[in-house]
Amino acid sequence: MAVIQFYEEERRNIRKSYFLVFLFTLMMGFFGFIIDYLFGTGPWFTLVFLGIALIQVLIGVFSGPSLILASTGAKPVDIRNPEHKQLENIVNELSVATGLRPTPKVYYIPGDPTINAFATGLKKDKAFVCVTEGLLHNLNREETQGVLAHELSHIHNQDMLYMTLLAAIVGAVVIIQIFAFRGGFQALAFSGGSRKDSGCGYAAVFLLAVGLAATVFAFLGRLILLAVSRQREYLADAHAVEITRNPNGLSSALRKIALVPVRSKAANIATASLFMADPLKRAVNEREGFWANLFSTHPPLYIRIARLEAKSPDQVIRELSAGEAQPPSSGT
């Protein structure tokens, strides 16, 4: 039954992605049409806004994965290196288990001592998996298998397509926000409060209203993006356990991640949500409550561990405070 649900999740994400593109294009065209209608500017604003929508989607679809890999400093693995060879072997094994063909290309981030990983690529047949050098040095095979199963789950469920398009929409709205505010303030400056320049005054009011609406929309879109990102992590954890039949590998890896206080220098605000755990080690991602739930990119590690080990979050917090990097055996 669980397998059927995961395949349904994949289909649901694809449907959501198509709907997002349609809704996004409709929204951008509507913004431009309203401006053209009110100020008699012909189809120019409509065409400009539709062009922004098209460019954002095309960049996300065709250049997004390569830009992400380049921004993190990721390099292809060298199979002459025993650690890299084992990593590629694990990806190959898990790809067979999940039915991913061809196998995702494997990358690593040299010089990054943190323990982390991410997946990128908008199609299952053109996907990438990337791990930090710290993961290679600090996780055993079982733990690495759990982490990679988590990342392959993102690929299998088409999370990358949905998340990238959602991020592109938010980015395009931010462009509208900047455009509208700049135009509004310039029109306000030209009007100078004079009645004979009331046309500029009306234009300023309208553009500032568009900028304010875009600000609200971008804020709400950002909150939706964060909420989707958190839910994707829980689902990928569950799918990883189904693939490996072993929750301890992933939970042990999460424990080690929780105990490493170092922030990743390869990640930034734009790419942080892609990683398995918050690479920037922001406190909001380890808190619960209304505000934390609004602004965190990842669910708290101790809650994810508690779910995997069927324990209470308080018990996991005590174990992590004691520095326990391995799930305690049932006899302790």
C-alpha positions in Angstrom: 0.0 0.0 0.0 2.8 2.4 0.8 4.4 1.9 -2.6 1.1 2.8 -4.3 0.9 6.0 -2.2 4.4 7.0 -3.2 3.7 6.5 -6.9 0.5 8.6 -6.4 2.6 11.3 -4.8 4.8 11.4 -7.9 1.8 11.8 -10.2 0.3 14.4 -7.8 3.5 16.5 -7.9 3.5 16.4 -11.7 -0.1 17.6 -11.9 0.7 20.3 -9.4 3.7 21.4 -11.5 1.6 21.8 -14.7 -1.1 23.6 -12.7 1.5 26.0 -11.3 2.9 26.9 -14.7 -0.6 27.5 -16.0 -1.6 29.6 -13.0 1.7 31.5 -13.0 1.3 32.4 -16.7 -2.3 33.4 -16.2 -1.4 35.6 -13.3 1.5 37.4 -15.0 -0.6 38.0 -18.1 -3.4 39.4 -16.0 -1.0 41.8 -14.2 0.3 43.1 -17.5 -3.2 43.3 -19.1 -4.6 45.4 -16.2 -1.7 48.0 -16.5 -2.1 48.1 -20.3 -5.9 48.6 -20.0 -5.7 51.4 -17.4 -2.9 53.4 -19.1 -3.5 52.5 -22.8 0.0 51.1 -23.3 -1.2 48.5 -25.7 0.1 45.0 -25.2 3.6 46.0 -24.0 3.2 45.4 -20.3 1.4 42.1 -21.0 4.2 41.0 -23.2 6.9 42.0 -20.7 5.2 40.2 -17.8 4.6 37.1 -20.0 8.3 37.3 -21.0 9.4 37.4 -17.4 7.2 34.3 -16.7 8.7 32.4 -19.6 12.3 33.3 -18.7 11.8 32.3 -15.1 10.4 28.9 -16.1 13.0 28.2 -18.8 15.8 29.1 -16.4 14.4 26.8 -13.8 13.8 23.9 -16.2 17.0 24.0 -18.3 19.6 25.8 -16.2 18.5 25.3 -12.6 20.4 22.0 -11.8 23.7 23.1 -13.4 23.5 26.5 -11.6 22.9 24.8 -8.3 25.8 22.4 -8.7 28.1 25.3 -9.8 27.0 27.5 -6.9 27.9 24.8 -4.3 31.2 24.0 -5.9 30.2 20.4 -6.6 32.5 18.1 -8.7 31.8 14.7 -10.3 33.1 11.8 -8.2 36.3 10.1 -9.1 35.7 6.3 -9.1 39.5 5.7 -8.6 38.8 7.0 -5.1 37.5 4.1 -2.9 35.1 6.4 -1.0 33.7 7.8 -4.3 33.5 4.3 -5.8 31.4 3.1 -2.8 29.2 6.1 -3.0 28.5 5.4 -6.7 27.9 1.7 -5.9 25.3 2.6 -3.3 23.5 5.0 -5.7 23.4 2.3 -8.4 22.0 -0.3 -5.9 19.3 2.2 -4.7 18.4 3.2 -8.2 17.6 -0.4 -9.0 15.4 -0.6 -5.9 13.5 2.6 -6.8 13.4 1.9 -10.5 15.3 5.0 -11.5 16.9 4.7 -15.0 19.3 6.0 -15.9 21.2 6.2 -12.6 21.5 9.7 -11.3 24.9 11.3 -11.7 26.9 11.5 -8.5 28.7 14.6 -7.3 30.5 15.7 -4.2 31.5 19.0 -2.6 35.2 19.0 -1.9 36.4 20.7 1.3 33.0 20.8 3.0 33.4 19.2 6.4 29.7 19.1 7.2 27.5 16.0 6.8 24.9 16.7 4.2 23.5 15.9 0.7 21.0 17.1 -1.8 19.4 16.1 -5.1 18.6 18.2 -8.1 17.3 17.8 -11.6 13.8 18.3 -12.9 13.4 14.9 -14.6 14.1 11.5 -13.2 16.3 10.6 -16.2 18.4 13.7 -15.8 18.9 13.9 -12.1 22.0 14.5 -9.8 22.9 13.5 -6.3 25.5 15.4 -4.4 27.1 14.8 -1.0 29.6 16.7 1.1 33.1 15.5 1.7 32.2 15.4 5.4 29.6 12.8 4.6 32.1 10.6 2.9 34.5 10.7 5.8 32.0 10.5 8.7 29.2 8.1 7.7 29.4 4.3 7.4 27.9 2.4 4.5 24.5 1.8 6.3 24.2 5.5 7.2 25.2 6.7 3.7 22.7 4.3 2.2 19.9 5.9 4.4 20.9 9.4 3.3 21.1 8.5 -0.4 17.8 6.7 -0.2 16.3 9.9 1.1 17.7 11.9 -1.8 16.6 9.4 -4.4 13.1 9.6 -2.9 13.0 13.3 -3.8 13.9 12.4 -7.4 11.4 9.5 -7.5 8.6 11.7 -6.1 9.4 14.5 -8.6 9.9 16.9 -5.7 12.6 18.8 -7.6 10.3 19.8 -10.4 7.5 21.0 -8.1 9.9 22.9 -5.8 11.9 24.5 -8.6 8.7 25.8 -10.4 7.3 27.1 -7.1 10.6 28.9 -6.4 10.5 30.3 -10.0 7.1 31.7 -9.4 8.1 33.4 -6.2 11.2 34.8 -7.9 9.2 36.3 -10.8 6.7 37.9 -8.4 9.7 39.5 -6.6 10.8 40.9 -10.0 7.3 42.4 -10.5 7.6 43.8 -6.9 10.8 45.6 -7.7 9.6 46.8 -11.1 6.3 48.2 -9.7 7.9 50.0 -6.7 10.6 51.6 -8.8 8.1 52.7 -11.4 5.7 53.9 -8.7 8.3 56.0 -6.9 9.5 57.5 -10.2 6.0 58.4 -11.2 5.4 59.9 -7.8 8.5 62.0 -8.2 7.5 63.3 -11.6 4.0 64.2 -10.4 5.4 66.4 -7.6 1.9 66.6 -6.1 0.8 68.9 -9.0 -2.8 68.6 -10.4 -1.6 69.0 -14.0 0.5 65.9 -13.5 -2.4 64.0 -11.9 -1.9 61.3 -14.5 1.5 60.5 -13.1 0.0 60.6 -9.7 -2.6 58.0 -10.6 0.0 55.9 -12.2 2.2 56.1 -9.1 -0.7 55.1 -6.8 -1.5 52.1 -9.1 2.1 50.9 -9.5 2.7 51.2 -5.7 -0.5 49.2 -5.2 0.8 46.5 -7.6 4.1 46.5 -5.7 2.3 46.1 -2.4 0.2 43.3 -3.8 3.3 41.6 -5.2 5.0 41.9 -1.8 2.1 40.2 -0.1 2.0 37.5 -2.8 5.8 36.9 -2.6 5.6 36.6 1.2 2.7 34.1 1.0 4.5 32.2 -1.8 7.6 32.0 0.3 5.7 30.6 3.2 4.1 28.0 1.0 7.5 27.1 -0.4 8.8 26.6 3.1 5.8 24.5 4.2 6.1 22.3 1.1 9.9 21.9 1.7 9.3 20.7 5.3 6.6 18.2 4.2 8.8 16.9 1.4 11.5 16.0 4.0 9.1 13.9 6.1 7.8 12.1 3.0 11.4 11.4 1.8 12.4 10.0 5.2 9.4 7.6 5.1 10.2 6.6 1.5 13.9 6.0 2.3 12.9 3.6 5.1 10.7 1.7 2.6 13.5 1.5 0.1 16.2 0.3 2.6 13.9 -1.6 5.0 16.2 -0.1 7.7 15.2 3.1 9.6 18.4 2.9 11.8 20.7 3.9 8.9 19.0 7.2 8.3 18.3 8.0 11.9 21.9 7.4 12.8 23.0 9.7 10.0 20.6 12.4 11.2 22.0 12.0 14.7 25.5 12.7 13.4 24.3 15.6 11.4 22.6 17.0 14.5 25.9 16.8 16.5 28.0 18.6 13.9 27.8 22.4 14.8 29.7 23.5 11.6 27.9 25.6 9.0 28.4 24.7 5.4 30.3 27.4 3.3 29.0 25.8 0.1 25.3 26.6 0.8 23.5 29.9 0.9 19.9 31.1 1.5 18.8 30.2 -2.0 20.1 26.6 -1.9 19.7 25.7 1.7 16.2 24.2 1.3 17.6 21.7 -1.2 19.8 20.0 1.4 18.8 17.0 3.5 19.3 19.1 6.7 19.7 22.8 7.1 23.4 23.5 6.0 23.3 26.9 7.6 22.5 25.5 11.1 19.8 28.2 11.7 18.1 27.9 15.1 14.6 28.3 13.6 15.0 24.9 12.0 15.4 23.2 15.4 12.4 24.9 17.1 8.7 24.2 17.2 5.8 26.6 17.4 3.9 29.0 15.2 6.7 31.2 14.0 9.2 28.4 13.6 6.6 26.5 11.5 6.2 29.5 9.3 9.9 30.3 8.6 11.9 27.1 8.9 13.1 25.3 5.7 13.4 21.9 7.4 11.6 20.1 10.2 13.6 19.7 13.4 16.1 16.9 13.3 15.1 15.5 16.6 11.5 15.1 15.5 12.6 13.4 12.3 14.8 11.1 14.4 11.9 10.4 16.9 9.6 9.4 14.0 12.2 7.0 12.6 13.0 5.4 15.9 9.4 5.5 17.3 10.5 7.5 20.3 9.3 10.7 21.9 11.0 13.9 20.8 12.0 14.7 24.4 13.8 11.4 24.7 15.7 12.1 21.5 16.6 15.5 22.7 18.1 14.0 25.9 20.1 11.5 23.9 21.5 14.1 21.6 22.4 16.3 24.5 24.4 13.4 25.8 26.2 13.2 22.5 24.7 9.9 21.4 25.4 9.6 17.7 24.0 6.1 17.4 20.4 4.9 18.2 20.7 3.3 21.6 19.9 -0.4 21.6 16.6 -1.6 23.1 18.4 -3.2 26.0 19.9 0.1 27.3 
